[in-house]
């Protein structure tokens, strides 16, 4: 049985993608502005993970 949840709920997927992308971009910029601080690197890494989650959500309906 194929999971079609992400194919059927396009509005939910778009909202989740928008939220994760905007939050990821804000965290990337915030961490980037903390040059020389190890905490800034951690914040940037969380931002990268959120942007990758956005890509995963975008590609999920097209996987077999």
Helices and strands as residue ranges (DSSP letters): H 5-8, H 10-33, H 38-59, G 60-62
